[in-house]
Amino acid sequence: MNIIVTGASQGIGNEIVKVFSRSKKNHIIAISRNEKQLQALVDECKKNNPEANVTPYAFDLTQFDFYPLVIQRIENYMSHCDILINNAGNLILKSFKKIDQSSFDEVFNVNVKGLFFFTQAILPMMGKGAHIVNIGSMGGIQGTKKFKGLSAYSASKGAVAVLTEALAEELIEEEIRVNCLALGGVETEMFKRAFPHAEAGYTPNHMAQYIVDFAMNGWKHFNGKVLPVSLGTP
């Protein structure tokens, strides 16, 4: 399968690429701003499986003016895309009263605008049976417990949840499935920033294995769904 994973340099995205790369039949394009970390990821994948097919692509998803060039290069690497995992995310821990427009844009440009327009750009490469998996958060689901300092982050993930439902409806005729996994606590750097004294319910590897299985098989059973993946709160 041809797979594109954003936010691949560390955390869950990094582990997702590793899991997919266990099969030589998969070609993964790993996208992140950090070129050095991407190369380290490729080296580790090759170490675990000499036949791993991982293409690193260093790019900042908030550089919207460069999207046409980015897509052109991606098309040089693979002719089509079977799975797109929108994993890239940004979190700012700051009181609502102290969030300025710059901080707000920093979160929404990655978590919402980047996801929206990168998906739009990749769509021509996707066909019947393709699956778009948006990585959301329990904080973005209405009625769940919210936490101080995460108003912008939670609002952005709420937008991702609604966008997932809307996009699934738009792509029914193309038979492209779109789902969102609303994750609970995963032991990542982002989680540690948000909850320095809390213990996460999952390791990145554990969660990555679940996401990979869902990306490959969940489209058979779900479309336009926002699915909680959490053992507790946070």
C-alpha positions in Angstrom: 0.0 0.0 0.0 1.0 3.6 -0.5 0.8 5.6 2.7 1.4 9.2 3.7 1.9 10.1 7.4 2.3 13.7 8.6 4.0 14.6 11.9 6.3 11.6 11.5 9.5 12.8 13.2 8.5 11.8 16.7 5.8 10.4 19.0 2.9 8.5 17.5 3.6 9.5 13.9 7.1 8.1 14.2 5.9 4.8 15.5 3.1 4.6 12.8 5.8 4.7 10.1 7.8 2.0 11.9 4.8 -0.3 12.1 3.9 0.2 8.4 7.5 -0.3 7.3 7.6 -3.8 8.7 6.1 -4.9 5.4 8.2 -4.4 2.2 4.9 -4.1 0.3 4.2 -0.8 1.9 5.7 2.5 0.6 5.5 5.2 3.3 6.1 8.9 2.8 7.0 10.3 6.2 6.4 14.1 6.5 7.8 16.4 9.1 9.6 19.7 9.5 12.6 18.0 11.1 14.9 16.5 8.4 17.4 15.1 10.9 14.7 13.2 12.8 13.2 11.9 9.6 16.5 10.5 8.5 17.0 8.8 11.9 13.5 7.3 11.4 14.4 5.9 8.0 17.7 4.4 9.4 15.8 2.7 12.2 13.2 1.3 9.8 15.9 -0.1 7.6 17.6 -1.6 10.6 14.4 -3.4 11.6 13.6 -4.4 8.0 16.3 -4.0 5.4 13.5 -4.0 2.7 11.6 -1.2 4.4 10.4 1.4 1.8 10.2 4.8 3.6 10.7 8.1 1.9 11.4 11.1 4.2 10.1 14.4 3.2 11.0 17.5 5.2 8.2 20.1 4.9 6.4 22.5 7.1 2.6 22.0 6.6 2.0 25.7 7.4 3.9 26.8 4.2 0.7 26.8 2.2 2.1 28.6 -0.8 4.4 25.7 -1.5 1.7 23.0 -1.6 1.7 22.7 -5.4 5.4 22.0 -5.5 5.1 19.6 -2.6 2.3 17.6 -4.3 4.3 17.5 -7.5 7.3 15.9 -5.6 5.1 13.5 -3.8 3.6 12.3 -7.1 7.2 11.6 -8.2 7.5 9.3 -5.3 4.2 7.4 -5.6 1.5 7.4 -8.3 -1.4 7.2 -5.8 -2.2 7.2 -2.1 -4.2 4.4 -0.4 -3.9 5.8 3.2 -3.5 9.3 4.5 -2.9 9.7 8.2 -3.2 13.3 9.3 -1.2 13.1 12.5 0.7 16.4 12.6 -0.4 18.5 15.5 0.6 21.4 17.7 -0.3 22.2 21.3 0.2 25.4 23.3 -0.4 25.2 27.0 -1.6 28.7 27.9 -4.5 30.3 29.8 -7.4 31.4 27.6 -6.9 35.0 28.9 -3.3 35.0 27.7 -3.7 33.4 24.2 -2.9 36.0 21.6 -3.7 35.8 17.8 -0.2 34.5 17.1 -0.5 31.6 19.5 -4.0 30.8 18.2 -2.9 30.8 14.6 0.1 28.6 15.5 -2.3 25.9 16.8 -5.0 26.2 14.1 -2.6 26.5 11.2 -1.3 23.0 11.9 -4.2 21.2 13.5 -7.0 22.5 11.2 -5.8 24.6 8.2 -2.9 22.4 7.4 -5.0 19.2 7.7 -7.7 20.8 5.6 -5.6 21.9 2.7 -3.1 19.1 2.7 -5.9 16.6 2.5 -7.4 18.7 -0.3 -4.1 18.6 -2.2 -3.7 14.9 -1.8 -7.2 14.0 -2.8 -6.5 13.7 -6.6 -4.1 10.9 -5.7 -6.8 8.9 -3.8 -9.4 6.6 -5.3 -12.0 4.1 -4.4 -11.2 2.3 -1.2 -8.8 4.9 0.1 -8.9 5.8 3.7 -8.2 9.2 5.4 -7.5 8.9 9.1 -7.5 12.2 11.1 -5.9 12.0 14.5 -8.1 13.9 16.9 -8.3 14.1 20.7 -10.8 13.3 23.4 -10.5 17.0 24.3 -12.2 17.8 20.9 -15.3 15.8 21.7 -18.3 17.6 23.0 -19.2 16.5 26.6 -15.8 15.2 27.5 -13.7 16.6 30.4 -11.7 19.7 29.4 -8.5 21.0 30.9 -7.2 24.5 31.8 -4.7 25.9 29.3 -5.9 23.8 26.4 -8.8 25.9 25.0 -7.1 26.5 21.6 -5.9 22.9 21.3 -9.3 21.4 22.2 -11.2 23.8 19.9 -8.9 22.9 17.0 -9.5 19.2 17.6 -13.2 19.8 17.8 -12.9 21.4 14.4 -11.1 18.2 13.1 -13.9 16.1 14.4 -16.6 18.0 12.6 -14.5 18.3 9.4 -14.1 14.5 9.4 -17.9 14.1 9.4 -18.3 16.8 6.7 -15.5 15.4 4.5 -16.9 11.9 4.6 -20.2 13.1 3.3 -18.4 15.0 0.5 -16.5 11.9 -0.7 -19.2 9.4 -0.6 -19.4 9.2 -4.4 -15.7 8.7 -4.7 -15.9 5.9 -2.1 -13.1 7.4 -0.1 -13.6 6.8 3.6 -12.8 9.4 6.3 -12.6 8.8 10.0 -11.2 10.4 13.1 -9.6 8.7 16.0 -10.0 10.8 19.2 -7.0 9.8 21.3 -6.8 9.9 25.0 -3.5 10.1 26.9 -0.4 8.8 25.0 3.1 9.0 26.5 4.5 11.6 24.1 6.3 14.9 24.5 3.1 16.8 23.7 1.3 14.9 26.5 4.1 15.6 29.0 3.8 19.3 28.2 0.1 19.3 28.8 0.0 17.0 31.8 3.5 17.0 33.4 2.3 15.0 36.5 -0.2 12.6 34.8 0.4 9.1 33.5 -0.7 8.3 30.0 -2.8 5.2 29.2 -0.8 4.2 26.2 2.7 4.2 24.8 3.2 5.6 21.3 4.0 2.2 19.9 0.9 0.6 21.4 -1.3 3.4 20.0 0.5 3.3 16.6 -0.3 -0.4 16.2 -3.9 0.3 16.8 -3.9 3.2 14.3 -2.2 1.2 11.6 -4.7 -1.6 12.0 -7.6 0.8 11.9 -6.2 2.6 8.8 -5.9 -0.7 7.0 -9.2 -2.2 8.1 -11.4 0.4 9.7 -12.7 1.7 6.4 -14.6 -1.5 5.9 -16.8 -0.7 8.9 -16.7 3.0 9.6 -17.1 6.2 7.6 -17.5 9.8 8.9 -17.0 8.6 12.5 -15.2 10.2 15.4 -14.1 7.2 17.6 -12.8 7.7 21.1 -9.6 5.7 21.9 -9.0 6.1 25.6 -8.7 4.2 28.8 -9.3 7.2 31.0 -8.9 10.9 31.5 -6.8 12.7 30.4 
